[in-house]
Amino acid sequence: AQSVTQPDIHITVSEGASLELRCNYSYGATPYLFWYVQSPGQGLQLLLKYFSGDTLVQGIKGFEAEFKRSQSSFNLRKPSVHWSDAAEYFCAVGARNAGNMLTFGGGTRLMVKP
Amino acid sequence: NAGVTQTPKFQVLKTGQSMTLQCAQDMNHNSMYWYRQDPGMGLRLIYYSASEGTTDKGEVPNGYNVSRLNKREFSLRLESAAPSQTSVYFCASSDPGQGNYGYTFGSGTRLTVV
């Protein structure tokens, strides 16, 4: 069975500082990997995804993530955080089958200090 | 705007009452999903429908039933609500057969069982 761990429940960074959110997954084959963002009271919005090929993927809002197979990781990064990035971030791993079920991590809540 | 529509947005039930959460998508996606979101636990899959006419249990199906009414609509029913079912419920859709593995989420239903 697949699983996802986001080790950091809360992270606080200063506006303009760099950001890295950690994600580790467990899956028996090459996974599909996703990062979603959720603003308070809202649904989840897809930031970026990895299926195959280039291990560094670019997403919306200036985010990027790097797939490292040897470390079973898919960490999310942003060079300079804006106050509007404050939200909860979810990493997810998908099974390569017809059902396409995603398994989500517990989430990391990002707070941005002015 | 194209997307996933969930109704209602908020609901309060008494223990033992029943209700149906409605979900509809207008993207012609084959697969649809119901997740629940609880603090610190991320999103957990309740049921999914890989295609019209099929439904399968996810990680936490107990106490729920689903109906894939047609390709657009996928409803979630609580027959006898319990306080443990207090949660935020999200419907999502995808179309893996067309290479669309990422989910599109609805805005959620916040359910409180008292």
Interface residues (C-beta under 8 A of the other chain):
Chain A: V4 Q6 I9 Y32 F34 Y36 Q42 G43 L44 Q45 L46 K49 F51 F90 G94 A98 G99 N100 M101 L102 T103 F104 G105 G106 G107
Chain B: V4 S31 Y33 Y35 G40 M41 G42 L43 R44 L45 Y48 A50 S51 D56 G58 F90 A92 S94 P96 G97 Y101 G102 Y103 T104 F105 G106 S107 G108
